[in-house]
């Protein structure tokens, strides 16, 4: 009985260690992205960053980021697209070089001038080596 209790205790410790390690990775990624956004993009607020394990790879420290920023500027549709494309590319490049355990980032932009709730632009970047490359774009009808 003593050996069973010790074995169970060891298994529980390993389990909780892995959970804490996973949470630490997520918090580091979220903090770094918030720092990049606050320092680099004017009139922008990041109101949510989800970090998920990339279950499409065998690497246990491989993550996908879903960022939900809001751009608080009243501009034309074309200027909005240009600016947010530039901001997204820059964010993806900084994530690519600074967070090597992030294999993909998708950025869902909300622009209250066009819609308080609808995503008006979405950009997905996927890692290839040390860089992130644009792999998908969505533009809402509100900007067309």
C-alpha positions in Angstrom: 0.0 0.0 0.0 2.9 2.4 0.8 4.4 1.9 -2.7 1.1 2.5 -4.3 0.6 5.8 -2.4 4.2 6.9 -3.3 3.6 6.0 -6.9 0.3 7.9 -7.0 2.0 10.9 -5.3 4.8 10.9 -7.9 2.3 10.8 -10.7 0.3 13.6 -9.2 3.4 15.7 -8.8 4.4 15.1 -12.4 0.9 16.0 -13.6 0.8 19.3 -11.7 4.3 20.2 -12.7 3.3 19.8 -16.4 0.2 21.9 -15.9 2.1 24.7 -14.2 4.8 24.6 -16.9 2.0 24.8 -19.6 0.4 27.8 -17.8 3.8 29.5 -17.5 4.4 29.2 -21.2 1.0 30.7 -22.0 1.5 33.6 -19.6 5.0 34.4 -21.1 3.5 34.4 -24.6 0.6 36.6 -23.6 2.8 39.0 -21.7 5.2 39.4 -24.6 2.5 40.0 -27.2 0.9 42.6 -24.9 4.2 44.3 -24.5 4.7 44.4 -28.3 1.2 45.8 -28.9 1.4 48.5 -26.2 4.8 49.7 -27.3 4.4 49.5 -31.0 0.8 50.2 -32.2 -0.9 53.6 -31.4 -4.6 53.7 -30.9 -4.8 50.0 -30.5 -5.9 47.9 -27.5 -5.5 44.1 -27.2 -8.5 42.9 -25.3 -7.9 39.2 -25.5 -5.1 36.8 -26.3 -5.8 33.1 -26.4 -2.9 30.7 -26.5 -3.5 27.0 -27.4 -1.3 24.0 -27.9 -0.7 23.3 -31.6 -2.1 19.7 -31.7 -1.1 19.5 -35.3 2.6 18.9 -34.4 4.5 16.4 -32.2 6.3 19.2 -30.3 4.7 19.6 -26.9 5.9 23.2 -26.6 4.3 24.4 -29.9 1.6 27.0 -29.6 -1.0 28.8 -31.7 -2.0 32.4 -30.7 -5.3 34.0 -31.3 -5.1 37.8 -30.8 -8.2 40.0 -30.7 -7.1 43.7 -30.9 -9.3 46.7 -31.4 -8.2 49.7 -33.5 -9.8 52.9 -32.2 -9.3 55.1 -35.3 -11.8 56.6 -37.7 -10.3 56.1 -41.2 -11.4 55.2 -44.6 -11.7 51.5 -45.4 -8.6 51.4 -47.5 -6.5 53.2 -44.9 -7.8 50.9 -42.2 -6.8 47.9 -44.3 -3.3 49.3 -45.0 -2.6 50.2 -41.4 -3.9 46.9 -39.9 -2.1 44.9 -42.5 1.1 46.7 -41.6 0.5 46.3 -37.8 -0.4 42.6 -38.3 2.8 41.9 -40.4 4.9 43.7 -37.8 3.4 41.8 -34.9 3.8 38.4 -36.7 7.5 39.3 -37.5 8.1 40.2 -33.8 6.4 37.0 -32.6 8.4 35.0 -35.2 11.7 36.3 -34.0 10.9 36.6 -30.2 8.6 33.7 -29.5 10.1 30.7 -31.2 7.5 28.3 -29.6 4.6 30.0 -31.5 4.0 28.3 -34.8 1.0 30.3 -35.8 -0.7 33.6 -35.0 -4.2 34.7 -36.1 -5.1 38.3 -35.6 -8.9 39.2 -35.5 -9.2 43.0 -35.8 -12.3 44.9 -34.5 -12.7 48.5 -35.6 -15.6 50.2 -33.7 -15.9 52.8 -36.4 -17.2 50.1 -38.6 -18.6 47.6 -36.1 -18.4 47.2 -32.3 -18.5 43.4 -32.5 -17.7 42.1 -36.0 -14.2 41.1 -37.0 -13.4 43.4 -39.9 -10.0 42.0 -40.8 -8.4 38.6 -40.0 -4.8 37.7 -40.8 -3.1 34.3 -40.2 0.6 33.9 -40.2 2.4 30.5 -40.0 6.0 29.8 -39.0 8.5 28.6 -41.6 11.9 28.4 -40.0 12.6 31.6 -38.1 10.0 33.7 -39.9 6.2 34.0 -40.0 4.4 34.1 -43.4 1.0 35.3 -44.2 -1.2 32.2 -45.0 -4.7 33.5 -44.8 -6.6 36.8 -45.0 -10.3 37.7 -44.5 -11.8 41.1 -45.2 -15.3 41.9 -43.9 -17.9 43.4 -46.3 -17.9 46.4 -44.1 -14.5 47.4 -45.5 -15.3 46.7 -49.2 
